[in-house]
Amino acid sequence: MIGIIKKLRFNLKNKKTICLIESEEDEEFVKESLEKEINIGIDTEFNWRNTYYPELSLLQISTRDKILLIDCLKYKKLDFLNGILENKNKIIIMHSSRSDTTVLNTNLKIKFKNSFDIQIAEKLINGGEIKNYGYIVAKYFGFELDKSETNSNWLKRPFTKSQINYAANDVRFLINIYKKQIKILEKMNLLLKVKELTKKEVLLGSQDLHVSRLRKFKSQGKLEKNLFMWRENAAIEKNIPPSFIFKDKHFKKILKIYDDGISKQRIFQLLKNEDLANDLIETLNQC
């Protein structure tokens, strides 16, 4: 009986109305649902396999009593969200904030001012161990998430019932987890540190994509940087991953071609594209 009572309390406490938003006609409803909220949970579903920029498919937003699932393939005029979600008086709650920040910055130019990352919080609470969202939900609510749609095709329409439930559950618990964690963090005197670490992750996610990639690029020589940026710009123009232009392992090969004397034939053999080869040769000749 106790187990049933706990389950019932869980359902009552976390029951929220799920709203699938597909039309610009719902703008006022979305605004009214969010403008008076202080705590807002955010998650995204996207595709990032064959493009330079992630393709935002679904934006999930949770409040005290609602879950808004905004279909970003059907509803594209979402500029009004910037003013709401960038409000420094609202706390945007996420799990693994850098990922969602990157997606929302590149697609909607949203830059959060006040955020809280429950994964970072749980890491400090647990003494340094990173935990996934499913683990955190199970810890605080004893509920096991269905992760069968983890690798789902979020660009396909219409959404299945399973996809809707999965997407809703990804934000359903964020606010209540946040409330539980801040009580623990306050006792541990770690709340400020979590806020600082979250701010750092959000700033990293708000950068242009090439910035973090260049930081990981070991060589700091001018020629190497020019070659790196040429590849980035070529990838942006075609909206494909930089590795589709040429793979990282080919950097050294191109630099050797430059040292040996630029050869169009050797460049073409690497890029498999005459226009790209000509453009790269012109860039190398200017270095």
C-alpha positions as CSV (number, residue, x, y, z in Angstrom):
1,M,0.0,0.0,0.0
2,I,2.8,2.4,0.8
3,G,4.3,1.9,-2.6
4,I,1.0,2.7,-4.3
5,I,0.6,5.9,-2.2
6,K,4.0,7.1,-3.1
7,K,3.3,6.5,-6.8
8,L,0.0,8.3,-6.5
9,R,1.7,11.3,-4.9
10,F,4.4,11.2,-7.6
11,N,1.7,11.3,-10.4
12,L,-0.2,14.1,-8.7
13,K,2.8,16.3,-8.1
14,N,4.3,15.9,-11.6
15,K,1.1,16.0,-13.6
16,K,1.3,18.7,-16.2
17,T,-0.8,19.6,-19.2
18,I,1.1,18.8,-22.4
19,C,0.5,21.2,-25.2
20,L,1.9,20.6,-28.7
21,I,2.5,24.0,-30.3
22,E,2.5,23.9,-34.2
23,S,1.1,27.3,-35.3
24,E,1.9,31.0,-34.9
25,E,-1.7,31.4,-33.8
26,D,-0.6,30.0,-30.4
27,E,1.9,32.8,-29.8
28,E,-0.3,34.6,-27.2
29,F,-0.9,31.3,-25.4
30,V,2.8,30.6,-25.2
31,K,3.5,34.1,-23.9
32,E,0.8,33.9,-21.3
33,S,2.1,30.5,-20.2
34,L,5.6,31.8,-19.6
35,E,5.6,35.5,-18.8
36,K,4.7,35.1,-15.1
37,E,6.8,32.1,-14.5
38,I,10.1,32.4,-12.5
39,N,11.4,28.8,-13.0
40,I,11.3,27.5,-16.5
41,G,12.7,24.1,-17.6
42,I,14.2,23.8,-21.1
43,D,15.3,20.9,-23.4
44,T,15.7,20.5,-27.1
45,E,15.5,17.7,-29.7
46,F,17.6,18.2,-32.8
47,N,19.5,16.6,-35.6
48,W,23.3,17.3,-36.0
49,R,24.7,14.6,-38.3
50,N,25.1,16.1,-41.7
51,T,25.0,19.9,-41.1
52,Y,27.3,22.6,-39.8
53,Y,24.6,23.9,-37.5
54,P,22.3,21.7,-35.5
55,E,18.8,21.5,-36.9
56,L,16.3,22.4,-34.1
57,S,13.3,20.1,-34.3
58,L,11.5,20.5,-31.0
59,L,11.8,22.9,-28.1
60,Q,10.4,21.6,-24.8
61,I,9.5,24.1,-22.1
62,S,8.1,23.2,-18.7
63,T,6.4,25.4,-16.1
64,R,4.6,24.7,-12.8
65,D,1.6,23.2,-14.6
66,K,2.3,23.0,-18.3
67,I,4.7,21.4,-20.8
68,L,4.9,23.2,-24.1
69,L,6.3,21.2,-27.0
70,I,7.0,23.7,-29.8
71,D,7.4,22.1,-33.2
72,C,10.2,24.3,-34.6
73,L,9.9,22.9,-38.1
74,K,6.3,24.1,-38.4
75,Y,6.5,27.2,-36.1
76,K,9.5,29.2,-37.1
77,K,8.7,32.8,-36.0
78,L,9.9,32.4,-32.4
79,D,11.7,35.7,-31.9
80,F,9.3,36.6,-29.1
81,L,10.9,33.8,-27.0
82,N,14.2,35.8,-26.7
83,G,12.7,38.5,-24.6
84,I,11.1,35.9,-22.2
85,L,13.9,33.4,-21.9
86,E,16.7,36.0,-21.7
87,N,15.0,37.8,-18.8
88,K,17.5,37.7,-16.0
89,N,14.7,37.4,-13.4
90,K,13.7,34.0,-14.8
91,I,15.8,30.9,-13.9
92,I,16.2,28.6,-16.9
93,I,16.7,25.1,-15.7
94,M,18.5,22.5,-18.0
95,H,20.4,19.3,-17.9
96,S,23.8,19.5,-19.7
97,S,23.3,23.2,-20.5
98,R,26.0,23.6,-23.0
99,S,24.3,21.4,-25.5
100,D,20.9,23.1,-25.4
101,T,22.5,26.5,-25.2
102,T,24.4,25.8,-28.4
103,V,21.3,24.6,-30.2
104,L,19.2,27.5,-29.1
105,N,21.9,30.1,-29.8
106,T,22.6,28.9,-33.3
107,N,19.0,28.5,-34.2
108,L,17.1,31.2,-32.3
109,K,20.0,33.5,-31.1
110,I,18.8,33.0,-27.5
111,K,21.4,33.9,-24.9
112,F,20.4,32.9,-21.4
113,K,21.1,35.4,-18.6
114,N,20.2,33.3,-15.6
115,S,20.5,29.5,-15.7
116,F,20.8,26.4,-13.5
117,D,22.3,23.1,-14.7
118,I,21.0,20.1,-12.7
119,Q,23.8,17.9,-14.0
120,I,26.4,20.3,-12.7
121,A,24.5,20.5,-9.4
122,E,24.3,16.7,-9.1
123,K,28.0,16.4,-9.9
124,L,28.8,18.6,-6.9
125,I,26.3,16.9,-4.6
126,N,27.8,13.5,-5.6
127,G,31.4,14.6,-5.1
128,G,32.4,14.9,-8.7
129,E,30.6,12.1,-10.5
130,I,28.6,13.1,-13.7
131,K,25.1,11.6,-13.8
132,N,22.7,11.4,-16.6
133,Y,19.1,12.8,-16.5
134,G,17.5,9.4,-16.0
135,Y,19.7,8.7,-13.0
136,I,18.8,12.1,-11.4
137,V,15.0,11.6,-12.0
138,A,15.2,8.1,-10.5
139,K,17.1,9.4,-7.5
140,Y,14.7,12.1,-6.6
141,F,11.4,10.6,-7.7
142,G,12.0,6.8,-7.9
143,F,10.7,7.0,-11.5
144,E,12.5,5.2,-14.4
145,L,12.4,7.1,-17.7
146,D,11.6,5.3,-20.9
147,K,14.6,6.0,-23.1
148,S,13.5,4.1,-26.2
149,E,13.3,7.3,-28.3
150,T,16.8,8.5,-27.5
151,N,18.0,7.9,-31.1
152,S,14.6,8.8,-32.6
153,N,14.3,10.7,-35.9
154,W,13.1,14.1,-34.6
155,L,12.8,15.5,-38.1
156,K,10.0,13.1,-39.1
157,R,6.4,14.2,-38.8
158,P,3.9,13.5,-37.3
159,F,5.4,12.8,-33.9
160,T,4.4,9.4,-32.4
161,K,2.8,9.1,-29.0
162,S,6.0,7.6,-27.7
163,Q,8.0,10.6,-28.9
164,I,5.6,13.1,-27.3
165,N,5.8,11.3,-23.9
166,Y,9.6,11.0,-24.2
167,A,10.0,14.7,-25.0
168,A,7.6,15.8,-22.3
169,N,9.4,13.7,-19.6
170,D,12.7,15.3,-20.6
171,V,11.4,18.6,-19.0
172,R,8.7,17.3,-16.7
173,F,11.0,17.0,-13.6
174,L,13.5,19.8,-14.1
175,I,11.8,22.4,-11.9
176,N,11.1,20.0,-9.0
177,I,14.7,18.6,-9.2
178,Y,16.0,22.1,-9.1
179,K,14.0,22.9,-6.0
180,K,15.3,19.8,-4.2
181,Q,18.9,20.4,-5.3
182,I,19.1,24.0,-4.1
183,K,18.1,22.9,-0.6
184,I,20.9,20.4,-0.6
185,L,23.4,22.8,-2.1
186,E,22.6,25.6,0.4
187,K,23.4,23.2,3.2
188,M,26.6,22.2,1.5
189,N,27.4,25.9,0.8
190,L,27.8,25.0,-3.0
191,L,24.8,26.8,-4.6
192,L,26.9,29.8,-5.7
193,K,29.5,27.5,-7.2
194,V,26.9,25.7,-9.3
195,K,25.6,29.0,-10.6
196,E,29.1,30.0,-11.6
197,L,29.8,26.7,-13.3
198,T,26.5,26.8,-15.1
199,K,27.2,30.4,-16.3
200,K,30.5,29.2,-17.7
201,E,28.9,26.3,-19.6
202,V,26.2,28.6,-21.0
203,L,28.8,31.1,-22.2
204,L,30.7,28.3,-23.9
205,G,27.5,27.2,-25.6
206,S,26.8,30.7,-26.7
207,Q,30.1,31.1,-28.6
208,D,30.4,30.8,-32.4
209,L,30.9,27.1,-33.1
210,H,34.4,27.5,-34.5
211,V,35.7,29.1,-31.2
212,S,35.7,26.0,-29.1
213,R,36.9,23.9,-32.0
214,L,39.8,26.2,-32.6
215,R,40.7,26.0,-28.9
216,K,41.0,22.3,-29.2
217,F,43.2,22.7,-32.2
218,K,46.7,22.1,-30.9
219,S,48.8,24.1,-33.3
220,Q,48.7,27.9,-32.9
221,G,50.7,28.8,-36.0
222,K,49.3,31.4,-38.4
223,L,49.2,29.0,-41.4
224,E,47.4,26.3,-39.4
225,K,44.8,28.8,-38.1
226,N,44.2,30.1,-41.6
227,L,43.7,26.6,-42.9
228,F,41.4,25.8,-40.0
229,M,39.2,28.9,-40.6
230,W,39.2,28.2,-44.4
231,R,37.7,24.8,-43.6
232,E,35.2,26.3,-41.2
233,N,34.0,29.0,-43.7
234,A,33.7,26.4,-46.5
235,A,31.6,24.2,-44.2
236,I,29.4,27.1,-43.2
237,E,28.8,28.0,-46.8
238,K,27.7,24.5,-47.6
239,N,26.1,23.9,-44.2
240,I,28.0,20.6,-43.7
241,P,30.3,19.4,-40.9
242,P,33.9,20.6,-41.3
243,S,35.1,17.0,-41.6
244,F,33.1,16.7,-44.8
245,I,35.4,19.3,-46.3
246,F,38.5,17.3,-45.2
247,K,39.2,15.3,-42.0
248,D,41.4,16.5,-39.2
249,K,44.1,13.9,-40.1
250,H,44.6,15.7,-43.5
251,F,45.8,19.0,-41.9
252,K,49.3,17.7,-41.8
253,K,49.1,16.4,-45.4
254,I,48.0,19.9,-46.6
255,L,50.7,21.6,-44.6
256,K,53.3,19.3,-46.1
257,I,51.9,20.1,-49.6
258,Y,52.4,23.8,-48.8
259,D,56.0,23.2,-47.6
260,D,56.8,21.0,-50.7
261,G,55.3,23.6,-53.1
262,I,51.6,23.8,-53.7
263,S,50.3,21.1,-56.0
264,K,46.7,21.4,-57.4
265,Q,46.7,17.7,-58.1
266,R,47.6,16.7,-54.6
267,I,45.1,19.2,-53.1
268,F,42.3,17.9,-55.4
269,Q,43.1,14.3,-54.4
270,L,42.4,15.3,-50.8
271,L,39.3,17.4,-51.3
272,K,37.7,15.6,-54.3
273,N,36.2,19.0,-55.4
274,E,37.8,21.2,-58.0
275,D,36.2,24.5,-56.8
276,L,37.2,23.8,-53.2
277,A,40.7,22.9,-54.4
278,N,41.1,26.1,-56.3
279,D,39.8,28.2,-53.4
280,L,42.2,26.5,-50.9
281,I,45.1,27.0,-53.3
282,E,44.3,30.7,-53.5
283,T,44.2,30.9,-49.7
284,L,47.5,29.0,-49.3
285,N,49.1,31.3,-51.8
286,Q,48.2,34.3,-49.7
287,C,49.7,32.9,-46.6
